[in-house]
Amino acid sequence: MKKTILTTTLAAFLLCGATLAVAKNGDPAPKGWLLVRGGAANTDANYAKEYEASDSTLQQVSVLCGATNNAPGLVATDTTRTWGAYMQSNVTTVVNLKGNVVIDAQPGNPNHCLISGLTLSQIKGIWH
């Protein structure tokens, strides 16, 4: 009986703690999270329609991000389009280059995020 109560209490604590730690739109994506961008993300053409700020950094570049190492699984969470080729990186690389990634979940695309603060040259270099 004591073991059951202790296990139940521990489970409730962990579940409540996890609820408090859930990220929401506008929050920074944590370092280590996987990033995925469609197409040849290491080419100029992939960013032709992206907004470039006066400091020559790209703003609000659309990507998928999540706490996983499974790129195909992350891509499968986006029901807004059919994915073809894609490339991957991670949040740590963006942050180390002084950029940022924020969570921007959308209907049908719960793992949508936005990269800002990298130059075209920098962002092309993060993908593999």
CYANA upper distance limits for C-alpha pairs under 8 A (distance plus 0.5 A):
  1 MET  CA      5 ILE  CA      6.85
  2 LYS  CA      6 LEU  CA      6.66
  3 LYS  CA      7 THR  CA      6.53
  4 THR  CA      8 THR  CA      6.53
  5 ILE  CA      9 THR  CA      6.51
  6 LEU  CA     10 LEU  CA      6.56
  7 THR  CA     11 ALA  CA      6.58
  8 THR  CA     12 ALA  CA      6.63
  9 THR  CA     13 PHE  CA      6.65
 10 LEU  CA     14 LEU  CA      6.67
 11 ALA  CA     15 LEU  CA      6.57
 12 ALA  CA     16 CYS  CA      6.54
 13 PHE  CA     17 GLY  CA      6.50
 14 LEU  CA     18 ALA  CA      6.54
 15 LEU  CA     19 THR  CA      6.71
 16 CYS  CA     20 LEU  CA      6.89
 17 GLY  CA     21 ALA  CA      6.90
 18 ALA  CA     22 VAL  CA      6.93
 23 ALA  CA     27 ASP  CA      6.73
 23 ALA  CA     29 ALA  CA      8.35
 23 ALA  CA    103 ILE  CA      8.12
 24 LYS  CA    103 ILE  CA      7.07
 24 LYS  CA    104 ASP  CA      8.32
 24 LYS  CA    105 ALA  CA      8.41
 25 ASN  CA    102 VAL  CA      7.78
 25 ASN  CA    103 ILE  CA      5.38
 25 ASN  CA    104 ASP  CA      5.33
 25 ASN  CA    105 ALA  CA      6.67
 26 GLY  CA    102 VAL  CA      6.03
 26 GLY  CA    103 ILE  CA      5.91
 26 GLY  CA    104 ASP  CA      6.82
 27 ASP  CA    102 VAL  CA      6.00
 27 ASP  CA    103 ILE  CA      6.12
 28 PRO  CA    100 ASN  CA      7.70
 28 PRO  CA    101 VAL  CA      6.24
 28 PRO  CA    102 VAL  CA      4.83
 28 PRO  CA    103 ILE  CA      6.67
 29 ALA  CA     33 TRP  CA      7.56
 29 ALA  CA     65 CYS  CA      8.19
 29 ALA  CA     91 VAL  CA      7.45
 29 ALA  CA    101 VAL  CA      6.07
 29 ALA  CA    102 VAL  CA      5.81
 29 ALA  CA    103 ILE  CA      6.37
 29 ALA  CA    113 CYS  CA      8.45
 30 PRO  CA     91 VAL  CA      7.30
 30 PRO  CA     92 THR  CA      8.38
 31 LYS  CA     90 ASN  CA      7.98
 31 LYS  CA     91 VAL  CA      5.52
 31 LYS  CA     92 THR  CA      5.02
 31 LYS  CA     95 VAL  CA      8.02
 32 GLY  CA     67 ALA  CA      7.89
 32 GLY  CA     90 ASN  CA      6.48
 32 GLY  CA     91 VAL  CA      6.19
 32 GLY  CA     92 THR  CA      5.91
 33 TRP  CA     65 CYS  CA      6.83
 33 TRP  CA     66 GLY  CA      5.74
 33 TRP  CA     67 ALA  CA      5.24
 33 TRP  CA     68 THR  CA      7.00
 33 TRP  CA     69 ASN  CA      8.42
 33 TRP  CA     90 ASN  CA      6.01
 33 TRP  CA     91 VAL  CA      5.93
 33 TRP  CA     92 THR  CA      7.94
 34 LEU  CA     64 LEU  CA      8.50
 34 LEU  CA     65 CYS  CA      5.87
 34 LEU  CA     66 GLY  CA      5.96
 34 LEU  CA     67 ALA  CA      6.84
 34 LEU  CA     68 THR  CA      6.59
 34 LEU  CA     69 ASN  CA      6.70
 34 LEU  CA     71 ALA  CA      8.00
 34 LEU  CA     88 GLN  CA      7.56
 34 LEU  CA     89 SER  CA      6.57
 34 LEU  CA     90 ASN  CA      4.94
 34 LEU  CA     91 VAL  CA      6.98
 35 LEU  CA     63 VAL  CA      6.98
 35 LEU  CA     64 LEU  CA      6.09
 35 LEU  CA     65 CYS  CA      5.02
 35 LEU  CA     66 GLY  CA      7.50
 35 LEU  CA     88 GLN  CA      5.92
 35 LEU  CA     89 SER  CA      5.46
 35 LEU  CA     90 ASN  CA      5.36
 35 LEU  CA     91 VAL  CA      7.04
 36 VAL  CA     63 VAL  CA      6.15
 36 VAL  CA     64 LEU  CA      5.57
 36 VAL  CA     65 CYS  CA      6.93
 36 VAL  CA     71 ALA  CA      7.43
 36 VAL  CA     74 LEU  CA      8.46
 36 VAL  CA     75 VAL  CA      8.07
 36 VAL  CA     86 TYR  CA      7.09
 36 VAL  CA     87 MET  CA      6.18
 36 VAL  CA     88 GLN  CA      4.93
 36 VAL  CA     89 SER  CA      6.97
 37 ARG  CA     41 ALA  CA      6.72
 37 ARG  CA     62 SER  CA      7.86
 37 ARG  CA     63 VAL  CA      5.47
 37 ARG  CA     64 LEU  CA      7.04
 37 ARG  CA     86 TYR  CA      6.01
 37 ARG  CA     87 MET  CA      6.07
 37 ARG  CA     88 GLN  CA      6.96
 38 GLY  CA     63 VAL  CA      8.30
 38 GLY  CA     83 TRP  CA      7.46
 38 GLY  CA     84 GLY  CA      7.57
 38 GLY  CA     85 ALA  CA      6.51
 38 GLY  CA     86 TYR  CA      4.57
 38 GLY  CA     87 MET  CA      6.89
 39 GLY  CA     46 ASN  CA      7.51
 39 GLY  CA     84 GLY  CA      7.59
 39 GLY  CA     85 ALA  CA      5.63
 39 GLY  CA     86 TYR  CA      5.32
 39 GLY  CA     87 MET  CA      7.45
 40 ALA  CA     46 ASN  CA      6.89
 40 ALA  CA     85 ALA  CA      7.89
 40 ALA  CA     86 TYR  CA      7.11
 40 ALA  CA     87 MET  CA      7.32
 41 ALA  CA     46 ASN  CA      6.15
 41 ALA  CA     47 TYR  CA      8.43
 41 ALA  CA     86 TYR  CA      7.78
 41 ALA  CA     87 MET  CA      6.69
 41 ALA  CA    124 LYS  CA      6.73
 41 ALA  CA    127 TRP  CA      6.94
 42 ASN  CA     46 ASN  CA      7.90
 42 ASN  CA    123 ILE  CA      7.95
 42 ASN  CA    124 LYS  CA      4.54
 42 ASN  CA    125 GLY  CA      6.76
 42 ASN  CA    126 ILE  CA      8.17
 42 ASN  CA    127 TRP  CA      6.57
 42 ASN  CA    128 HIS  CA      8.45
 43 THR  CA     47 TYR  CA      8.08
 43 THR  CA    124 LYS  CA      6.64
 44 ASP  CA     48 ALA  CA      7.05
 44 ASP  CA    120 LEU  CA      7.85
 44 ASP  CA    124 LYS  CA      7.99
 47 TYR  CA    120 LEU  CA      8.21
 50 GLU  CA     58 LEU  CA      7.22
 50 GLU  CA     59 GLN  CA      7.70
 50 GLU  CA     60 GLN  CA      8.22
 50 GLU  CA     61 VAL  CA      7.00
 51 TYR  CA     58 LEU  CA      6.25
 51 TYR  CA     59 GLN  CA      6.11
 51 TYR  CA     60 GLN  CA      7.89
 51 TYR  CA     61 VAL  CA      8.48
 52 GLU  CA     56 SER  CA      6.21
 52 GLU  CA     57 THR  CA      5.99
 52 GLU  CA     58 LEU  CA      4.93
 52 GLU  CA     59 GLN  CA      6.62
 53 ALA  CA     57 THR  CA      5.95
 53 ALA  CA     58 LEU  CA      6.68
 53 ALA  CA     59 GLN  CA      7.23
 56 SER  CA    119 THR  CA      6.43
 56 SER  CA    120 LEU  CA      8.41
 57 THR  CA    116 SER  CA      7.67
 57 THR  CA    117 GLY  CA      5.56
 57 THR  CA    118 LEU  CA      5.42
 57 THR  CA    119 THR  CA      4.78
 57 THR  CA    120 LEU  CA      7.42
 58 LEU  CA    115 ILE  CA      8.42
 58 LEU  CA    116 SER  CA      6.19
 58 LEU  CA    117 GLY  CA      6.34
 58 LEU  CA    118 LEU  CA      6.19
 58 LEU  CA    119 THR  CA      6.32
 58 LEU  CA    120 LEU  CA      7.18
 59 GLN  CA    114 LEU  CA      8.38
 59 GLN  CA    115 ILE  CA      7.07
 59 GLN  CA    116 SER  CA      4.72
 59 GLN  CA    117 GLY  CA      6.67
 59 GLN  CA    118 LEU  CA      8.34
 60 GLN  CA    114 LEU  CA      5.23
 60 GLN  CA    115 ILE  CA      5.76
 60 GLN  CA    116 SER  CA      5.70
 61 VAL  CA    114 LEU  CA      5.62
 61 VAL  CA    115 ILE  CA      5.41
 61 VAL  CA    116 SER  CA      6.93
 62 SER  CA    112 HIS  CA      7.58
 62 SER  CA    113 CYS  CA      6.59
 62 SER  CA    114 LEU  CA      5.44
 62 SER  CA    115 ILE  CA      7.20
 63 VAL  CA    112 HIS  CA      6.43
 63 VAL  CA    113 CYS  CA      5.80
 63 VAL  CA    114 LEU  CA      6.48
 63 VAL  CA    115 ILE  CA      7.74
 64 LEU  CA     74 LEU  CA      7.70
 64 LEU  CA     75 VAL  CA      7.83
 64 LEU  CA    111 ASN  CA      5.84
 64 LEU  CA    112 HIS  CA      5.09
 64 LEU  CA    113 CYS  CA      6.00
 65 CYS  CA     74 LEU  CA      7.96
 65 CYS  CA    103 ILE  CA      8.37
 65 CYS  CA    111 ASN  CA      6.01
 65 CYS  CA    112 HIS  CA      6.79
 65 CYS  CA    113 CYS  CA      6.43
 66 GLY  CA     74 LEU  CA      7.51
 66 GLY  CA    111 ASN  CA      6.73
 68 THR  CA     74 LEU  CA      8.07
 70 ASN  CA     74 LEU  CA      6.78
 71 ALA  CA     75 VAL  CA      6.63
 71 ALA  CA     88 GLN  CA      7.84
 72 PRO  CA     76 ALA  CA      6.67
 73 GLY  CA     77 THR  CA      7.26
 74 LEU  CA     78 ASP  CA      8.02
 74 LEU  CA    111 ASN  CA      8.01
 75 VAL  CA     83 TRP  CA      7.67
 77 THR  CA    108 GLY  CA      8.24
 77 THR  CA    109 ASN  CA      6.87
 77 THR  CA    110 PRO  CA      7.47
 77 THR  CA    111 ASN  CA      7.59
 78 ASP  CA    108 GLY  CA      6.48
 78 ASP  CA    109 ASN  CA      4.93
 78 ASP  CA    110 PRO  CA      7.55
 78 ASP  CA    111 ASN  CA      7.83
 79 THR  CA    108 GLY  CA      5.63
 79 THR  CA    109 ASN  CA      6.67
 80 THR  CA    108 GLY  CA      6.08
 80 THR  CA    109 ASN  CA      6.92
 87 MET  CA    127 TRP  CA      6.31
 87 MET  CA    128 HIS  CA      6.07
 88 GLN  CA    127 TRP  CA      5.85
 88 GLN  CA    128 HIS  CA      6.08
 89 SER  CA     93 THR  CA      7.78
 89 SER  CA    126 ILE  CA      6.48
 89 SER  CA    127 TRP  CA      5.61
 89 SER  CA    128 HIS  CA      7.02
 90 ASN  CA     94 VAL  CA      7.50
 91 VAL  CA     95 VAL  CA      6.71
 91 VAL  CA    100 ASN  CA      8.29
 91 VAL  CA    101 VAL  CA      7.17
 92 THR  CA     96 ASN  CA      6.50
 93 THR  CA     97 LEU  CA      6.90
 93 THR  CA    126 ILE  CA      7.36
 94 VAL  CA     98 LYS  CA      7.08
 94 VAL  CA     99 GLY  CA      5.65
 94 VAL  CA    100 ASN  CA      6.70
 94 VAL  CA    101 VAL  CA      7.89
 94 VAL  CA    115 ILE  CA      8.43
 94 VAL  CA    118 LEU  CA      8.15
 94 VAL  CA    123 ILE  CA      8.44
 94 VAL  CA    126 ILE  CA      8.00
 95 VAL  CA     99 GLY  CA      5.46
 95 VAL  CA    100 ASN  CA      6.03
 95 VAL  CA    101 VAL  CA      8.22
 97 LEU  CA    118 LEU  CA      7.77
 97 LEU  CA    122 GLN  CA      8.18
 98 LYS  CA    117 GLY  CA      7.42
 98 LYS  CA    118 LEU  CA      7.82
 99 GLY  CA    115 ILE  CA      7.66
 99 GLY  CA    116 SER  CA      6.27
 99 GLY  CA    117 GLY  CA      4.85
 99 GLY  CA    118 LEU  CA      5.81
100 ASN  CA    115 ILE  CA      6.22
100 ASN  CA    116 SER  CA      5.96
100 ASN  CA    117 GLY  CA      6.78
101 VAL  CA    113 CYS  CA      7.06
101 VAL  CA    114 LEU  CA      5.96
101 VAL  CA    115 ILE  CA      5.00
101 VAL  CA    116 SER  CA      6.99
102 VAL  CA    113 CYS  CA      6.03
102 VAL  CA    114 LEU  CA      5.86
102 VAL  CA    115 ILE  CA      7.23
103 ILE  CA    111 ASN  CA      7.97
103 ILE  CA    112 HIS  CA      7.00
103 ILE  CA    113 CYS  CA      4.97
103 ILE  CA    114 LEU  CA      7.08
104 ASP  CA    110 PRO  CA      8.43
104 ASP  CA    111 ASN  CA      7.91
104 ASP  CA    112 HIS  CA      5.74
104 ASP  CA    113 CYS  CA      5.19
104 ASP  CA    114 LEU  CA      7.05
105 ALA  CA    109 ASN  CA      6.61
105 ALA  CA    110 PRO  CA      4.95
105 ALA  CA    111 ASN  CA      6.02
105 ALA  CA    112 HIS  CA      5.31
105 ALA  CA    113 CYS  CA      7.21
106 GLN  CA    110 PRO  CA      5.97
106 GLN  CA    111 ASN  CA      8.19
106 GLN  CA    112 HIS  CA      6.90
118 LEU  CA    122 GLN  CA      6.24
118 LEU  CA    123 ILE  CA      6.33
119 THR  CA    123 ILE  CA      6.70
120 LEU  CA    124 LYS  CA      6.63
121 SER  CA    125 GLY  CA      6.90
122 GLN  CA    126 ILE  CA      7.25
123 ILE  CA    127 TRP  CA      8.05
